[in-house]
Amino acid sequence: MTADPETAAPQKLAGAEHPHLSRFAVRGYEIDALGHVAHTVYMQYAEQARWECLAEAGLTLDRLLTAGVMPAMLETTISYRHELRYGDVVDVGCEFHWGERKTARIVQRVTRTGGVFAAEVTSVSGLLDLSRRRLVERPRERLRELAVAPELLGV
C-alpha cells in the first residue's frame, strides 16, 4: 500500500488481528535525536487510529457532539518493543475490551510492515456525557445505539 498517510482513508487491512487497523508512514519530523520515532508520536498514532476506528464505526466528531457525548481518555501506557525509524510503515490496531462498568480498555498494537511488533499502547477510556460532565452509566449500550458498525467498538 503506498497511500499518502496524511490523506489515507481509514481501513481494515488484510490479515488484521484487530477489528480495525490504521496505516501510517513514519515522517522525518517524527524522529528524535536518537534517530527513531519520538515517544509522543506513538501516542499520536494511537489517538489518530482510535478516531479513525470511531469514524468507520459511524461515530464522527459531529455525530458524537450532536449526541452530547465524547470519548474521555483516563489512562495510557506504552510498552516499547522495537524502534521505528524514518520511512517505516506501521499498522496501528484498535481493539476495545469492555468491563462491567463505565470504562473500556483499548489495546493498540503498533506493528511495522513485515510483522515486527514495535509497541503496544493500552488505554482506559470512558464515554463522557458532555452536559453532565460525568461518564455515561451504560456506555456500551449508548455506543451501540449511535454506531453503524458497533462491532468495531466491541459493543
C-alpha positions as CSV (number, residue, x, y, z in Angstrom):
1,M,0.0,0.0,0.0
2,T,1.5,3.3,-1.0
3,A,-1.2,5.7,0.2
4,D,-0.2,9.1,1.5
5,P,-0.5,8.7,5.3
6,E,-1.7,12.3,5.6
7,T,-4.7,11.6,3.3
8,A,-5.2,7.9,3.5
9,A,-8.8,6.8,4.5
10,P,-9.2,4.5,7.5
11,Q,-9.2,0.9,6.5
12,K,-9.3,-2.7,7.6
13,L,-6.1,-4.3,6.4
14,A,-5.8,-7.9,5.2
15,G,-4.8,-10.3,8.0
16,A,-5.8,-7.9,10.7
17,E,-6.0,-9.3,14.2
18,H,-7.7,-6.2,15.5
19,P,-11.2,-5.2,14.4
20,H,-9.7,-2.0,12.9
21,L,-6.2,-1.1,11.6
22,S,-4.8,2.2,10.5
23,R,-1.6,2.6,8.5
24,F,0.9,5.4,8.9
25,A,4.3,6.1,7.3
26,V,7.0,7.5,9.7
27,R,7.8,11.1,8.7
28,G,11.0,12.9,9.2
29,Y,9.7,15.4,11.7
30,E,8.6,12.5,14.0
31,I,12.2,11.4,14.5
32,D,14.1,12.4,17.7
33,A,17.8,13.0,18.3
34,L,18.4,9.2,18.6
35,G,17.2,8.6,15.1
36,H,14.0,6.8,15.9
37,V,10.3,7.8,16.4
38,A,9.9,10.1,19.5
39,H,7.8,8.6,22.3
40,T,5.0,11.1,22.0
41,V,4.4,10.2,18.4
42,Y,3.3,6.7,19.4
43,M,0.5,8.4,21.4
44,Q,-0.4,10.5,18.3
45,Y,-0.5,7.4,16.1
46,A,-2.8,5.6,18.7
47,E,-5.0,8.7,19.0
48,Q,-5.5,9.0,15.3
49,A,-6.1,5.3,14.9
50,R,-8.9,5.5,17.6
51,W,-10.5,8.4,15.8
52,E,-10.4,6.6,12.5
53,C,-11.9,3.5,14.2
54,L,-14.7,5.6,15.7
55,A,-15.4,7.2,12.3
56,E,-15.5,3.9,10.5
57,A,-18.0,2.7,13.1
58,G,-20.2,5.7,12.2
59,L,-19.1,7.9,15.2
60,T,-17.8,11.0,13.6
61,L,-16.9,14.0,15.7
62,D,-20.1,15.7,14.6
63,R,-22.3,12.7,15.4
64,L,-20.7,12.4,18.9
65,L,-21.2,16.1,19.6
66,T,-24.8,16.0,18.4
67,A,-25.4,13.1,20.7
68,G,-23.8,15.0,23.6
69,V,-21.1,12.5,24.3
70,M,-17.3,12.3,23.7
71,P,-14.7,9.7,24.5
72,A,-12.6,10.6,27.5
73,M,-9.1,9.1,28.0
74,L,-8.4,8.2,31.6
75,E,-5.0,6.4,31.4
76,T,-2.5,5.5,28.8
77,T,0.5,3.1,29.0
78,I,3.1,2.4,26.2
79,S,5.2,-0.7,26.1
80,Y,8.1,-0.3,23.5
81,R,9.4,-3.4,21.8
82,H,11.3,-2.4,18.6
83,E,12.3,1.0,17.4
84,L,10.6,2.7,14.5
85,R,12.7,4.7,12.1
86,Y,12.2,7.2,9.3
87,G,10.4,5.6,6.3
88,D,9.0,2.6,8.3
89,V,5.3,1.9,7.6
90,V,3.3,0.9,10.6
91,D,-0.1,-0.6,11.3
92,V,-1.9,0.5,14.4
93,G,-4.7,-1.7,15.7
94,C,-7.6,-0.7,17.8
95,E,-9.4,-3.3,19.9
96,F,-11.9,-2.4,22.7
97,H,-12.3,-4.6,25.8
98,W,-15.3,-3.5,27.9
99,G,-15.6,-4.0,31.6
100,E,-18.9,-4.3,33.5
101,R,-18.9,-0.7,34.5
102,K,-18.2,2.6,32.7
103,T,-14.8,2.0,31.0
104,A,-13.1,0.1,28.3
105,R,-9.5,-1.0,27.9
106,I,-8.3,-0.2,24.4
107,V,-5.4,-2.3,23.2
108,Q,-3.5,-0.9,20.2
109,R,-0.6,-2.9,18.8
110,V,1.9,-0.9,16.6
111,T,3.4,-3.3,14.1
112,R,5.9,-2.5,11.3
113,T,5.1,-4.0,7.9
114,G,6.7,-7.3,7.8
115,G,5.2,-8.2,11.2
116,V,7.7,-6.6,13.6
117,F,5.9,-5.8,16.9
118,A,7.1,-2.3,17.7
119,A,4.9,-1.2,20.6
120,E,1.6,-1.7,22.5
121,V,-0.5,1.3,23.6
122,T,-3.0,0.4,26.3
123,S,-5.6,2.9,27.4
124,V,-8.5,3.2,29.7
125,S,-11.4,5.2,28.2
126,G,-14.9,6.2,29.1
127,L,-17.7,7.9,27.4
128,L,-18.3,11.4,28.8
129,D,-21.8,12.9,28.9
130,L,-21.0,16.5,27.9
131,S,-23.9,18.1,29.7
132,R,-23.4,16.3,33.0
133,R,-19.6,16.1,32.8
134,R,-19.8,12.6,34.1
135,L,-19.1,9.2,32.5
136,V,-22.1,7.6,30.8
137,E,-23.5,4.8,33.0
138,R,-24.0,2.3,30.2
139,P,-21.5,3.3,27.5
140,R,-21.7,0.0,25.5
141,E,-25.5,0.4,25.1
142,R,-25.2,4.1,24.2
143,L,-22.5,3.4,21.6
144,R,-24.5,0.5,20.2
145,E,-27.4,2.9,19.7
146,L,-25.2,5.5,17.9
147,A,-22.8,3.4,15.8
148,V,-23.5,1.9,12.3
149,A,-20.7,-0.7,12.8
150,P,-20.7,-1.3,16.6
151,E,-18.6,-4.5,16.2
152,L,-15.6,-2.3,15.6
153,L,-16.1,-1.0,19.1
154,G,-16.7,-4.3,20.7
155,V,-20.3,-3.4,21.6
